[in-house]
């Protein structure tokens, strides 16, 4: 388990009363050496950019490939994550993202997505229907609107005004699966450990900057109007270019309740490794949910050096890691053996 004392001692900061920012290596005002560094400076000093892309689940492999084409040419992390997650958005076989995503219980495919760049700019859309690439609409919200988050019909009008074309996202296969579900399931919104596969992606570019993206059709057969964690900055995604980033997948309500990705990044800011931070964030959810056996959550995090961590409740969460010229799947550590 992760303790505050352990974070602080990692930094040589065990003195009581240290805040989150403006941390000094000594708290003694009479210390002749004076304050030596803030925690932000420590992160900067340690930064050695190791270009890396990570993304959740198997569809992360082709997504990473697309992102890497940008990173290897010296492009920006934010362009890499946008182009990367567009791959599963357009793939009808990715049934939890974009085109071919499983619909809500009324048969509507409704999409949630967000993006963050290295400057802390954010864009997000939620409850958006009929557009293949919600991540690119979110990017436009970030770059070309005065807002951070747009929803439903307003987000749709915004997308149309930016030249995005409407289309039907329900494929014949997902329509058949939904019809079968309606006959068998009494119209009960379902949350279980396997009906989700959001893509969350983090990229660290050659300039040592990080960006992230997250996009999903959300929980299959959810209630109409339900919005999950994926478009919520701090829940499904958070990036702080001084510290690192995190993405979440799984039961979004539980991630929102604990502001999960922000929590992971803040734990890293305090000295936790990406692995320790992901474990602590999962433990918080386990602690407040007696029924955690029925919940799956996976966190994936990276710090500014390109160190990676991930943790989930149940065995089965995996992620794609592109680093050192290799793109490969990695099994996440987990809390509970099924
Ligand atoms: C949601 N977190 O809408 C998303 C679903 C998901 O992996 O992650 N899938 O709650």
Boltz pocket constraint, residues with backbone or C-beta under 6 A from the ligand:
constraints:
  - pocket:
      binder: B
      contacts: [[A, 96], [A, 195], [A, 196], [A, 197], [A, 198], [A, 199], [A, 216], [A, 217], [A, 218], [A, 219], [A, 227], [A, 228], [A, 229], [A, 230], [A, 248], [A, 249], [A, 250], [A, 251], [A, 252], [A, 253]]
      max_distance: 6.0
